[in-house]
Amino acid sequence: MFVQRYDLQAVASARHYSREVLKRWRSEVLLDDLQLMLSEAVTNALIHAQIDVDIRAKFLKPNEGAAAIHAS
């Protein structure tokens, strides 16, 4: 998922993206914490760094339900 700088409405889209990814991976138990961290990271990048944000999801340990969503 790509978010253009200054698009603060896209923070909600990033949360929706993370929810859909975790549902697909059956890892909803991680949802609240992951959405909070992702919202903060995307908001900080958009406001303070004033940069575009690329969000990628990766399932780290399928047997343990570990997932990572990277915002850069």
C-alpha positions as CSV (number, residue, x, y, z in Angstrom):
1,M,0.0,0.0,0.0
2,F,1.3,3.4,-0.9
3,V,0.4,6.7,0.9
4,Q,1.3,10.0,-0.5
5,R,2.7,12.7,1.7
6,Y,0.2,15.1,3.3
7,D,-2.7,12.6,2.8
8,L,-3.8,12.3,6.4
9,Q,-7.0,10.6,5.3
10,A,-4.9,7.6,4.3
11,V,-4.1,6.8,7.9
12,A,-7.6,5.2,8.1
13,S,-6.9,3.3,4.9
14,A,-3.6,2.0,6.4
15,R,-5.6,0.7,9.4
16,H,-8.1,-0.9,7.1
17,Y,-5.3,-2.5,5.1
18,S,-3.7,-4.0,8.3
19,R,-7.1,-5.3,9.4
20,E,-7.6,-7.1,6.1
21,V,-4.1,-8.5,6.0
22,L,-4.4,-9.9,9.6
23,K,-7.8,-11.4,8.8
24,R,-6.4,-13.1,5.8
25,W,-3.6,-14.5,8.0
26,R,-6.0,-15.4,10.8
27,S,-4.0,-13.3,13.2
28,E,-6.7,-10.9,14.5
29,V,-5.3,-11.2,18.0
30,L,-2.5,-8.9,16.9
31,L,-4.9,-6.3,15.4
32,D,-5.3,-3.7,18.1
33,D,-1.6,-3.3,18.8
34,L,-0.6,-3.5,15.2
35,Q,-3.1,-0.9,14.1
36,L,-2.0,1.5,16.9
37,M,1.7,1.2,15.9
38,L,0.9,1.5,12.2
39,S,-1.3,4.6,12.7
40,E,1.5,6.3,14.7
41,A,4.2,5.4,12.2
42,V,2.2,6.6,9.2
43,T,1.0,9.7,10.9
44,N,4.5,10.6,12.1
45,A,5.9,10.0,8.6
46,L,3.3,12.2,7.0
47,I,3.4,15.0,9.4
48,H,6.9,15.2,10.8
49,A,9.1,13.7,8.0
50,Q,6.7,15.0,5.3
51,I,7.4,11.9,3.1
52,D,5.5,9.4,1.1
53,V,4.9,6.1,3.0
54,D,5.1,2.6,1.5
55,I,3.4,-0.1,3.7
56,R,4.3,-3.8,3.3
57,A,3.0,-6.8,5.2
58,K,4.9,-10.0,5.9
59,F,3.9,-13.1,7.8
60,L,7.0,-13.9,9.8
61,K,6.2,-17.1,11.8
62,P,3.0,-18.8,10.5
63,N,3.0,-21.4,13.4
64,E,3.3,-18.7,16.0
65,G,1.0,-16.1,14.5
66,A,3.8,-13.5,14.2
67,A,3.3,-10.8,11.6
68,A,5.1,-7.6,10.6
69,I,3.8,-4.6,8.8
70,H,6.6,-2.2,7.7
71,A,6.1,1.5,6.9
72,S,8.9,3.2,5.2
